[in-house]
C-alpha cells in the first residue's frame, strides 16, 4: 500500500507542477499579446510620423528655394548699390 500512496503522491505533485506551469504559460501568453499590441501601436505611430516627415521635407525644399532666392536678390541688390553708389562712399 505504501508504494501506491507514494506513487499517487508523486503523480499529484507532478500534476500540481503542471498546473503551475500552465498558469505561468497563461501569464506569458498575455504578456506576449500585450507586447504585440504595443508594437502594433508603435508601428502605427511611426508610420504617422513618417508621413509628417515627408510633408516637412517637401516644405524644407520650398524654404530652401526661398532662402536661396532671397540671398541671390540680396547679393544682386548689394552689388547694384555698390556698383552705382560705391564711389560716393
mmCIF file of the C-alpha atoms, coordinates in Angstrom:
data_MODEL
# 
_entry.id   MODEL 
# 
loop_
_atom_site.group_PDB 
_atom_site.id 
_atom_site.type_symbol 
_atom_site.label_atom_id 
_atom_site.label_alt_id 
_atom_site.label_comp_id 
_atom_site.label_asym_id 
_atom_site.label_entity_id 
_atom_site.label_seq_id 
_atom_site.pdbx_PDB_ins_code 
_atom_site.Cartn_x 
_atom_site.Cartn_y 
_atom_site.Cartn_z 
_atom_site.occupancy 
_atom_site.B_iso_or_equiv 
_atom_site.pdbx_formal_charge 
_atom_site.auth_seq_id 
_atom_site.auth_comp_id 
_atom_site.auth_asym_id 
_atom_site.auth_atom_id 
_atom_site.pdbx_PDB_model_num 
ATOM 1  C CA . UNK A 1 1  ? 0.000  0.000   0.000   1.00 0.00 ? 1  UNK A CA 1 
ATOM 2  C CA . UNK A 1 2  ? 2.829  2.360   0.763   1.00 0.00 ? 2  UNK A CA 1 
ATOM 3  C CA . UNK A 1 3  ? 4.202  2.129   -2.716  1.00 0.00 ? 3  UNK A CA 1 
ATOM 4  C CA . UNK A 1 4  ? 0.818  3.018   -4.245  1.00 0.00 ? 4  UNK A CA 1 
ATOM 5  C CA . UNK A 1 5  ? 0.480  6.020   -1.944  1.00 0.00 ? 5  UNK A CA 1 
ATOM 6  C CA . UNK A 1 6  ? 3.964  7.253   -2.757  1.00 0.00 ? 6  UNK A CA 1 
ATOM 7  C CA . UNK A 1 7  ? 3.282  6.821   -6.451  1.00 0.00 ? 7  UNK A CA 1 
ATOM 8  C CA . UNK A 1 8  ? -0.002 8.723   -6.105  1.00 0.00 ? 8  UNK A CA 1 
ATOM 9  C CA . UNK A 1 9  ? 1.784  11.453  -4.141  1.00 0.00 ? 9  UNK A CA 1 
ATOM 10 C CA . UNK A 1 10 ? 4.396  11.749  -6.888  1.00 0.00 ? 10 UNK A CA 1 
ATOM 11 C CA . UNK A 1 11 ? 1.675  11.897  -9.547  1.00 0.00 ? 11 UNK A CA 1 
ATOM 12 C CA . UNK A 1 12 ? -0.184 14.532  -7.526  1.00 0.00 ? 12 UNK A CA 1 
ATOM 13 C CA . UNK A 1 13 ? 2.956  16.668  -7.136  1.00 0.00 ? 13 UNK A CA 1 
ATOM 14 C CA . UNK A 1 14 ? 3.633  16.378  -10.871 1.00 0.00 ? 14 UNK A CA 1 
ATOM 15 C CA . UNK A 1 15 ? 0.072  17.464  -11.636 1.00 0.00 ? 15 UNK A CA 1 
ATOM 16 C CA . UNK A 1 16 ? 0.487  20.402  -9.260  1.00 0.00 ? 16 UNK A CA 1 
ATOM 17 C CA . UNK A 1 17 ? 3.665  21.421  -11.083 1.00 0.00 ? 17 UNK A CA 1 
ATOM 18 C CA . UNK A 1 18 ? 1.856  21.099  -14.421 1.00 0.00 ? 18 UNK A CA 1 
ATOM 19 C CA . UNK A 1 19 ? -0.946 23.348  -13.148 1.00 0.00 ? 19 UNK A CA 1 
ATOM 20 C CA . UNK A 1 20 ? 1.621  25.931  -12.021 1.00 0.00 ? 20 UNK A CA 1 
ATOM 21 C CA . UNK A 1 21 ? 3.374  25.701  -15.377 1.00 0.00 ? 21 UNK A CA 1 
ATOM 22 C CA . UNK A 1 22 ? 0.078  26.210  -17.211 1.00 0.00 ? 22 UNK A CA 1 
ATOM 23 C CA . UNK A 1 23 ? -0.630 29.297  -15.095 1.00 0.00 ? 23 UNK A CA 1 
ATOM 24 C CA . UNK A 1 24 ? 2.821  30.666  -15.933 1.00 0.00 ? 24 UNK A CA 1 
ATOM 25 C CA . UNK A 1 25 ? 2.216  29.952  -19.613 1.00 0.00 ? 25 UNK A CA 1 
ATOM 26 C CA . UNK A 1 26 ? -1.071 31.881  -19.482 1.00 0.00 ? 26 UNK A CA 1 
ATOM 27 C CA . UNK A 1 27 ? 0.673  34.866  -17.909 1.00 0.00 ? 27 UNK A CA 1 
ATOM 28 C CA . UNK A 1 28 ? 3.429  34.756  -20.507 1.00 0.00 ? 28 UNK A CA 1 
ATOM 29 C CA . UNK A 1 29 ? 0.860  34.477  -23.298 1.00 0.00 ? 29 UNK A CA 1 
ATOM 30 C CA . UNK A 1 30 ? -0.920 37.575  -22.009 1.00 0.00 ? 30 UNK A CA 1 
ATOM 31 C CA . UNK A 1 31 ? 2.376  39.467  -21.888 1.00 0.00 ? 31 UNK A CA 1 
ATOM 32 C CA . UNK A 1 32 ? 3.261  38.411  -25.430 1.00 0.00 ? 32 UNK A CA 1 
ATOM 33 C CA . UNK A 1 33 ? -0.170 39.510  -26.634 1.00 0.00 ? 33 UNK A CA 1 
ATOM 34 C CA . UNK A 1 34 ? 0.172  42.864  -24.891 1.00 0.00 ? 34 UNK A CA 1 
ATOM 35 C CA . UNK A 1 35 ? 3.644  43.378  -26.326 1.00 0.00 ? 35 UNK A CA 1 
ATOM 36 C CA . UNK A 1 36 ? 2.338  42.559  -29.796 1.00 0.00 ? 36 UNK A CA 1 
ATOM 37 C CA . UNK A 1 37 ? -0.422 45.129  -29.407 1.00 0.00 ? 37 UNK A CA 1 
ATOM 38 C CA . UNK A 1 38 ? 2.066  47.699  -28.129 1.00 0.00 ? 38 UNK A CA 1 
ATOM 39 C CA . UNK A 1 39 ? 4.322  47.066  -31.110 1.00 0.00 ? 39 UNK A CA 1 
ATOM 40 C CA . UNK A 1 40 ? 1.383  47.461  -33.481 1.00 0.00 ? 40 UNK A CA 1 
ATOM 41 C CA . UNK A 1 41 ? 0.511  50.806  -31.922 1.00 0.00 ? 41 UNK A CA 1 
ATOM 42 C CA . UNK A 1 42 ? 4.148  51.898  -32.051 1.00 0.00 ? 42 UNK A CA 1 
ATOM 43 C CA . UNK A 1 43 ? 4.433  50.974  -35.738 1.00 0.00 ? 43 UNK A CA 1 
ATOM 44 C CA . UNK A 1 44 ? 1.227  52.874  -36.489 1.00 0.00 ? 44 UNK A CA 1 
ATOM 45 C CA . UNK A 1 45 ? 2.625  55.967  -34.765 1.00 0.00 ? 45 UNK A CA 1 
ATOM 46 C CA . UNK A 1 46 ? 5.920  55.609  -36.619 1.00 0.00 ? 46 UNK A CA 1 
ATOM 47 C CA . UNK A 1 47 ? 4.026  55.481  -39.917 1.00 0.00 ? 47 UNK A CA 1 
ATOM 48 C CA . UNK A 1 48 ? 2.165  58.667  -38.930 1.00 0.00 ? 48 UNK A CA 1 
ATOM 49 C CA . UNK A 1 49 ? 5.469  60.345  -38.094 1.00 0.00 ? 49 UNK A CA 1 
ATOM 50 C CA . UNK A 1 50 ? 6.906  59.234  -41.431 1.00 0.00 ? 50 UNK A CA 1 
ATOM 51 C CA . UNK A 1 51 ? 4.017  60.906  -43.234 1.00 0.00 ? 51 UNK A CA 1 
ATOM 52 C CA . UNK A 1 52 ? 4.573  64.123  -41.284 1.00 0.00 ? 52 UNK A CA 1 
ATOM 53 C CA . UNK A 1 53 ? 8.306  63.994  -42.022 1.00 0.00 ? 53 UNK A CA 1 
ATOM 54 C CA . UNK A 1 54 ? 7.615  63.587  -45.735 1.00 0.00 ? 54 UNK A CA 1 
ATOM 55 C CA . UNK A 1 55 ? 5.433  66.703  -45.636 1.00 0.00 ? 55 UNK A CA 1 
ATOM 56 C CA . UNK A 1 56 ? 8.123  68.589  -43.740 1.00 0.00 ? 56 UNK A CA 1 
ATOM 57 C CA . UNK A 1 57 ? 10.773 67.519  -46.240 1.00 0.00 ? 57 UNK A CA 1 
ATOM 58 C CA . UNK A 1 58 ? 8.620  68.970  -49.018 1.00 0.00 ? 58 UNK A CA 1 
ATOM 59 C CA . UNK A 1 59 ? 8.270  72.191  -47.045 1.00 0.00 ? 59 UNK A CA 1 
ATOM 60 C CA . UNK A 1 60 ? 12.015 72.257  -46.409 1.00 0.00 ? 60 UNK A CA 1 
ATOM 61 C CA . UNK A 1 61 ? 12.666 72.203  -50.146 1.00 0.00 ? 61 UNK A CA 1 
ATOM 62 C CA . UNK A 1 62 ? 10.382 75.214  -50.620 1.00 0.00 ? 62 UNK A CA 1 
ATOM 63 C CA . UNK A 1 63 ? 12.003 77.063  -47.729 1.00 0.00 ? 63 UNK A CA 1 
ATOM 64 C CA . UNK A 1 64 ? 15.459 76.232  -49.098 1.00 0.00 ? 64 UNK A CA 1 
ATOM 65 C CA . UNK A 1 65 ? 14.492 77.603  -52.511 1.00 0.00 ? 65 UNK A CA 1 
ATOM 66 C CA . UNK A 1 66 ? 13.056 80.782  -50.980 1.00 0.00 ? 66 UNK A CA 1 
ATOM 67 C CA . UNK A 1 67 ? 16.195 81.258  -48.865 1.00 0.00 ? 67 UNK A CA 1 
ATOM 68 C CA . UNK A 1 68 ? 18.455 80.881  -51.898 1.00 0.00 ? 68 UNK A CA 1 
ATOM 69 C CA . UNK A 1 69 ? 16.304 83.279  -53.909 1.00 0.00 ? 69 UNK A CA 1 
ATOM 70 C CA . UNK A 1 70 ? 16.489 85.807  -51.060 1.00 0.00 ? 70 UNK A CA 1 
ATOM 71 C CA . UNK A 1 71 ? 20.284 85.626  -50.935 1.00 0.00 ? 71 UNK A CA 1 
ATOM 72 C CA . UNK A 1 72 ? 20.568 85.923  -54.724 1.00 0.00 ? 72 UNK A CA 1 
ATOM 73 C CA . UNK A 1 73 ? 18.351 89.011  -54.690 1.00 0.00 ? 73 UNK A CA 1 
ATOM 74 C CA . UNK A 1 74 ? 20.152 90.468  -51.642 1.00 0.00 ? 74 UNK A CA 1 
ATOM 75 C CA . UNK A 1 75 ? 23.555 89.912  -53.262 1.00 0.00 ? 75 UNK A CA 1 
ATOM 76 C CA . UNK A 1 76 ? 22.355 91.400  -56.539 1.00 0.00 ? 76 UNK A CA 1 
ATOM 77 C CA . UNK A 1 77 ? 20.927 94.399  -54.665 1.00 0.00 ? 77 UNK A CA 1 
ATOM 78 C CA . UNK A 1 78 ? 24.143 94.961  -52.726 1.00 0.00 ? 78 UNK A CA 1 
ATOM 79 C CA . UNK A 1 79 ? 26.172 94.603  -55.912 1.00 0.00 ? 79 UNK A CA 1 
ATOM 80 C CA . UNK A 1 80 ? 23.920 97.065  -57.726 1.00 0.00 ? 80 UNK A CA 1 
ATOM 81 C CA . UNK A 1 81 ? 24.135 99.532  -54.850 1.00 0.00 ? 81 UNK A CA 1 
ATOM 82 C CA . UNK A 1 82 ? 27.923 99.423  -54.639 1.00 0.00 ? 82 UNK A CA 1 
ATOM 83 C CA . UNK A 1 83 ? 28.292 99.475  -58.420 1.00 0.00 ? 83 UNK A CA 1 
ATOM 84 C CA . UNK A 1 84 ? 26.178 102.621 -58.756 1.00 0.00 ? 84 UNK A CA 1 
ATOM 85 C CA . UNK A 1 85 ? 26.811 104.401 -55.464 1.00 0.00 ? 85 UNK A CA 1 
ATOM 86 C CA . UNK A 1 86 ? 30.141 102.932 -54.316 1.00 0.00 ? 86 UNK A CA 1 
ATOM 87 C CA . UNK A 1 87 ? 32.237 105.854 -55.471 1.00 0.00 ? 87 UNK A CA 1 
ATOM 88 C CA . UNK A 1 88 ? 30.254 108.256 -53.244 1.00 0.00 ? 88 UNK A CA 1 
ATOM 89 C CA . UNK A 1 89 ? 31.232 106.430 -50.057 1.00 0.00 ? 89 UNK A CA 1 
# 
